[in-house]
């Protein structure tokens, strides 16, 4: 048999011809929740995986091993399984010379997937088998006796618990029953009101995480006890939780945790990067990931569009390689928003830190700041942090939707609120009254999209509306207080510091999210505000190198204290 078998047609080359675009690079994403992986990016992950396998196996080529089993437990387009199959087809040529036998062995014995929806399952089978039926006449696999092949899919239902609201309905026998309507799925936390939508719509209940025993579930799927050497893929990222607006609950962490429970030799996933800093319900996940010394590679893209063209995932995306049998330091590859790439071998969690410092060069800046302030380390003590000056999320107890009135009639306090300014009576301010008659530096609690996102040159403003408020003023929870002072000079000196690129860079390397809670300022060193501050002063104080100064200058936009104030 000649080397002419294909993943696109039974009698064509495995290598896509140059005049034909790869269809999987042309597919639009279903949403930012279920993002298709571009073939180029999938191959980048597979390269990292192959290097990890070689390092752990005396240079062995994973693509030349006919016994290795691969699982994509949340396959969408089938791109990972297809690219794995292409690599194995080349690597196993000497061991299984006949191309048809080789491909049949790979597809029936080595590559497995779990579909996430009916439509993506059909797409994955077509990508892998060149037929929507694995045992069809056009399938390039010849030994399957079932139409599904090794890409499993069955509709899965959520398991609703904790409901407090109900309606009366009838069971299949016509008996009246009480049906709860506002529960949540005990496996993934999905909202029943959002996803309890009936049998004619997708449930988005992903089988891989809707089980208490993933290993047993896999065995039932594929008809025999299964142990996978490699788990790889791109899981769904979040589910709507039934809240207001675009409220959603992350679920990618559940896929990672379930995959880890299988204890494969290697695990590689591409996931949102917000777990490094925060995110709803991710504290335990972050702690476990950052302390796991088996994560040997982490490739980080603060701007997701650098990896997935046209897909904007807040906080960026990353992929990692977990190596079960080879713990050690992690190789961190950081792609900054300007396109520069740096590599550093280091622990994921710096001693004393609570979050991952995603910028390799930024970590060096942190270390210099700590060396200047406390003689060394990577974490400032509380008394040295600017964070201690920052208020909580409701400094005066006034909610975002609060609206003041016109001045007069007892309304003697100016209030900065969403959409502008108004006046409120002092007695109507529930908290923080001791701050009303002090000079205050304020900023928006959340960066605007314009401030939080990098511009075309890769620079961010970080802070949105900011300025100095005179005594007799307050703010709603739209804003936070960066510091309060006895004198105007101190407040304006503090504001000059907040406007420096250095100040905003130290925030940016702590968090990439638009929300800026008090903890976002924990890497920012406090200063003496009897004087004003400039970037030149700060660069000199902390002994920053030309390269570190250039990093700050090219990643942070200018902010004029005279033009950005109140």
Secondary structure, 3 states (H helix, E strand, C coil): CCCCCCCCCCCCCCCCCCCCCCHHHCCCCCCCCCCCCCHHHHHHHHHHHHHHHHHHCCCCCHHHCCCCCEEEEEECCCHHHHHHHHHHHHHCCCCCCCHHHHHHHHHHHCEEEEECCHHHHHHHHHHHHCCCCCCCCCCCCCCCCCCCCCEECCCCCCCEECCCCEEEEECCCCCEEEEECCCEECCCCCEHHHHCCCCCCCCCCCHHHCCCCHHHHHHHHHCCCCCCCEEEECCCCEEECCCCCCCEEECHHHHHHHHHHCCCCEEEEEEEHHHHCCCCCCHHHHHHHHHCCCEEEEEEECCHHHCCCCCCCCCCEEEEEEECCCCCCEEEEEECCCCCEEEEEECCCCCCCCCCCCCHHHHHHHHHHHHHHHCCCCCCCHHHEHHHHCCCCCCCCCCCCCCCECCECCEEEEEEECCEEEEEEHHHCCCCHHHCCCEEEEEECECCHHHHCCCCCCCECCCCCEEEECCCEEECCCEEEEEEECCHHHHHHHHHHHCCHHHHHHHHCCCCCCECCHHHHCCCECCCCCCCCCHHHHHHHCCCCHHHHHHHHHHECCCCCCCCCC
